[in-house]
Amino acid sequence: MTKQTPMMQQYLQMKEEYKDCILFFRLGDFYEMFHDDAILAARELEITLTRRDKKNNIPMCGVPHHSAKGYIERLIEKGYKVAIAEQMEDPKMTKGMVKREVVQIITPGTVMDDMICETDANYIVSIYHDLNDYSIAYSDVSTGELKVTTCNLEYVLNELSNIKPREIILNQPVSDLIHQSMKYITEVISIHESSDVYHQASQLSGQQYHAVNLLLSYVQQVQKRDLSHIDEAIQYETKQYMQLDMYAKRNLELTESIRLKNKKGTLLSIFKECKTPMGHRKLKEWIERPLINETQINARLQIVNTLNEAFMMRHALREALESVYDIERLVGRVQFGNVNGKDLIQLKYSLQQLPILKSLLEPYENIIPNLQNIEKLQPLTDLLESSLNETQSMSIREGNLFKDGFNATLDEYRDASRNGKHWLAALQTKERERTGVKSLKISYNKVFGYYIEVSKVNLASIDVTKFGYERKQTLSNAERFITDELKEKESIILGAEEKALELEYQLFLKLRDEVSKYIPNLKHQAKQIAELDCLQNFSEVATNHQYVMPKISKSRTLHLKDARHPVVETVMDKDQYVENDCLLDDMNFIYLITGPNMSGKSTYMRQVALISIMMQMGSFVPCSEAELPIFDQIFTRIGAADDLVSGQSTFMVEMLEAKNALTNATENSLIIFDEIGRGTSTYDGLSLAQAMIEYVHNEINAKTLFSTHYHELVDLENQLMGLSNVHVAAKEHDGQLIFLHKVLPGAVEHSYGIHVANLAALPSGIIDRAKVLLKQFENHHQETMNQIDSETNHVNKNINYTDNNKQQQVIQPAFDLFNEPSIIEQTLKEIDVDGLTAREALNVLYNLKAKLK
């Protein structure tokens, strides 16, 4: 085996310690990667993969240190961790191997700078679990936010889908199934052990205490610096908000579309009038955590109503907010220690808007909470205004941070530097006249300092010794010289510049410390501004789209008049969208919805759910009138999709989502079931659908919208007092189906599937054959159903639901499927359906009918 060089030994020792990271190893002006890291980075970053040398055939690649940020950002976006190993000594001043250390580990959940989207929170989560109890702590390191809650296993994935973390930390492994489900949320999952204790957890106990300490221990390990910028942990309970499980959030497309996996077409996409990054993040939180407290909901609605009426004030408010930068993250950088001059200029601009905002809100203080204690921030605003130049570089080591007159010593250094440069310009003019060489110039570089340069063409015409020139460097077309006088001035100029740079750096650190004294007040203002931005956003959207103020029902009545889908209407002309009503109360709380495919049943059900969420966010709603109860939970089963992660079929996913609703819903919940039972055989699906409707009606009493193509279910209106049939209207004209999209009372007898197939341009031969078969099947199906009804009339319609080890036994009112198989059932089991022709199938049906007689 080839002996490793000392440098490679140093690299391998570091890599052994940071196995789960891509190690950026500083060599001069480059970060180099070796072995598997090099192969991986070359592929992901699309950079050249080379070999170290012929003797050591080690894969390697590298990126310039000055542009490494962009490459690191790409790796973090792909879910990798990056460890940064820096040179801790000056190679010029060191004999032997330069000392190197990993100074920071950058992970998706601990990014601090502009690698993260300013409108999205960047959460990292820790989960401390023991038996069936799980404590979840999460933080946005860039803002210092820190929260913690406890829940059972059933709610862990729901809460993670709420938080949407970039990274998850566990105290111990979880089951393979849970781990795979977590992977669906984020790819970056780590196991971390810690016994460290942090003051942010001092008010906590039990598992929450351990969860917060686990999270902060990991963050400190990767950031390798103090965590004083992280706030005290805030405890919360998931039941403080409307419960929306991961299925509901996906199906209702609140913040992410099912198809494109982005914001387009979501509820979030219509509320696009926020002016600050803080407001955008707060809006997303409000959408995913609607309120259930009536007082809080009404307070938001009243503020929106006031902003609607005060149009001129709202316009001025929006203009002022447009000049407010991301105070939360600017403050986070101040605390973290990576703030720069540009950041503080943005903070100054933001602070200058606070008095304007306060004055605009003063006439409405009885309704809209005004900014408090902003006068205490005026000294900070004055300090930033008097100290910093408007134009700033990204680095605080490049100088020109402070204004002239801010510091007397700095002014002296600058004066020496500026006068020295004036002297150099005068010296250049003097030397040109003395030598007669008009192209002579005095220049500077970091290697040789200041020098006099004469081209070789002109060199023959002067005596360099006579002029006191001392040769410094020879080029192909010129010679460079230095004189005693130039050396002296160089020392003065460069000394002044170096001292000025160092002094500015120290002054900036002091300024940063001064700003940090105002952090509690700044964080408070940031929170107030974020909420104000959300509320003016609600007002602007309500005004633009003619939303109305909803009323909270005291009698659990849901009454929507001329309701519209808030997202769908934005992509249609106003006169094209068909508005619909909905009325559910304690006496009539289930809508059984029938109608053709593509008629709008799913859109109608979704709009009722979205309008309910909007009200509990504190927003106006797309109706002409709206009265709604406060829902504690919304459950949905919409669409069909296999769960490839856990290997579950479409029908199993459907049953799991239905089970979640039927198990957890209360009379204060809203249930949306779209075509339950379609993933299995007709009679299985019909039986399950009817049993679920009866269970909701008899046991839960939740407001429910249930769409179906099982037209046999419409007779339940005569059996269940709380159920009403409604349908989405359509009509036939000259053999064509016209969708009216209007929800009307009563049921329809047909789903018009063949008409929809015709609209999809299936071959005409298939359409014609389907029509013939449809008539045959409908005739024989009706005869069979009549016989079944006559046999099952003796069944007691009062269903007895019992819970025995989580299994429900139900005596079904319409079908008795669980007795000993009859002759007909036995015959059906022996039939090879796929092997029958249409004529053979008809013969079988005739034979079965004969046996029934």
Secondary structure, DSSP 8 states (H G I E B T S, - for coil): -----HHHHHHHHHHHHTTTSEEEEEETTEEEEEHHHHHHHHHHHT---EES-SSS--EEEEEEGGGHHHHHHHHHHTT--EEEEEE-S-GGG-SSS--EEEEEEE-TTS--STTS-TTS--EEEEEEEETTEEEEEEEETTTTEEEEEEEEHHHHHHHHHHH--SEEEESS---HHHHHHHHHH-S-EEE-------GGGTT--HHHHHHHHHHHHHHHHHH-S--TTS---EE--GGGB-EE-HHHHHHHTSSS-TTTSSSTTSHHHH-----SHHHHHHHHHHHHS-B--HHHHHHHHHHHHHHHH-HHHHHHHHHHHTT---HHHHHHHHHHT---HHHHHHHHHHHHHHHHHHHHHGGGTTTS----SGGGGHHHHHHHHHHB-SS--S-TTSS--B-TTS-HHHHHHHHHHHHHHHHHHHHHHHHHHHH--TT-EEEEETTTEEEEEEEHHHHTTS-TTTTT-EEEEE-SSEEEEE-HHHHHHHHHHHHHHHHHHHHHHHHHHHHHHHHHTTHHHHHHHHHHHHHHHHHHHHHHHHHHHT-B--EE-SS--EEEEEE--TTGGGGS-TTT---EEEEE-SSS-EEEEE--TTSSHHHHHHHHHHHHHHHHHT--BSSSEEEE---SEEEEE-S---BTTTTB-HHHHHHHHHHHHHHH--TT-EEEEESTTTTS-HHHHHHHHHHHHHHIIIII--EEEEE-S-GGGGGGGGT-TTEEEEEEEEEEETTEEEEEEEEEES--S---HHHHHHHTT--HHHHHHHHHHHHHHHHHHHHHHHHHHHHHTTS-SS---EEETTEEE---SS---SSS--HHHHHHHH--GGG--HHHHHHHHHHHHHHH-
